[in-house]
Amino acid sequence: MTVARCKLYLALSLVQTGHLASARCIVEQQYLLACSAPVLDTRLISMCLGIWAKLKYDYHKRRKENERRDKITTSKFCQHYL
């Protein structure tokens, strides 16, 4: 389980650097591992859920930034041609 915890710290680092897809894969794998282990490690499951929450927040934040950027780009384009 120590290796799983290290992988979760790696996933957290990936989230912080913007590599969300890679982080998602790691968190999903470790969560499935933690849930299927013979001895339930609640700390590991809690870590997975916490990183998953941060991942969801960062996905949401990225989507909002992209929408805002698209809206600005579209309005500049329209102003140029009107």
C-alpha positions as CSV (number, residue, x, y, z in Angstrom):
1,M,0.0,0.0,0.0
2,T,3.0,2.3,0.4
3,V,3.6,2.2,-3.4
4,A,-0.1,3.1,-4.0
5,R,0.3,6.1,-1.7
6,C,3.4,7.2,-3.7
7,K,1.5,6.9,-6.9
8,L,-1.3,9.1,-5.5
9,Y,1.3,11.8,-4.6
10,L,2.5,11.5,-8.2
11,A,-1.1,12.0,-9.4
12,L,-1.5,15.0,-7.2
13,S,1.7,16.5,-8.7
14,L,0.3,15.8,-12.2
15,V,-2.9,17.6,-11.3
16,Q,-1.0,20.6,-10.1
17,T,1.0,20.7,-13.4
18,G,-2.1,20.3,-15.5
19,H,-1.7,16.7,-16.7
20,L,-5.2,15.8,-15.7
21,A,-5.8,12.8,-17.9
22,S,-2.7,11.0,-16.5
23,A,-3.7,11.8,-13.0
24,R,-7.2,10.5,-13.6
25,C,-5.8,7.1,-14.7
26,I,-3.6,6.8,-11.6
27,V,-6.3,7.8,-9.2
28,E,-8.8,5.4,-10.7
29,Q,-6.3,2.5,-10.7
30,Q,-5.4,3.1,-7.0
31,Y,-9.0,3.5,-5.9
32,L,-9.9,0.1,-7.5
33,L,-6.8,-1.4,-5.9
34,A,-7.8,0.0,-2.5
35,C,-11.4,-1.2,-2.8
36,S,-10.4,-4.7,-3.9
37,A,-7.7,-5.3,-1.3
38,P,-8.2,-8.0,1.3
39,V,-7.8,-5.5,4.0
40,L,-9.7,-2.3,3.5
41,D,-7.3,0.7,3.7
42,T,-9.6,3.6,4.5
43,R,-6.8,6.1,4.5
44,L,-5.8,5.2,0.9
45,I,-9.5,5.4,-0.2
46,S,-9.8,8.8,1.5
47,M,-6.7,10.0,-0.4
48,C,-8.1,8.8,-3.7
49,L,-11.4,10.6,-3.0
50,G,-9.6,13.8,-2.0
51,I,-7.4,13.9,-5.1
52,W,-10.5,13.0,-7.2
53,A,-12.2,16.1,-5.8
54,K,-9.3,18.3,-6.7
55,L,-9.2,16.7,-10.2
56,K,-12.9,17.5,-10.7
57,Y,-12.4,21.1,-9.5
58,D,-9.4,21.6,-11.9
59,Y,-11.4,20.1,-14.9
60,H,-14.3,22.5,-14.0
61,K,-11.9,25.4,-13.7
62,R,-10.2,24.6,-17.1
63,R,-13.6,24.3,-18.8
64,K,-14.7,27.7,-17.4
65,E,-11.4,29.3,-18.6
66,N,-11.9,27.9,-22.1
67,E,-15.5,29.1,-22.3
68,R,-14.4,32.6,-21.1
69,R,-11.5,32.6,-23.7
70,D,-13.8,31.5,-26.5
71,K,-16.3,34.2,-25.6
72,I,-13.6,36.9,-25.7
73,T,-12.2,35.6,-29.0
74,T,-15.7,35.4,-30.5
75,S,-16.6,39.0,-29.4
76,K,-13.3,40.3,-30.8
77,F,-13.9,38.5,-34.1
78,C,-17.4,39.9,-34.3
79,Q,-16.3,43.5,-33.5
80,H,-13.6,43.3,-36.2
81,Y,-16.1,42.4,-38.9
82,L,-19.0,44.7,-37.9
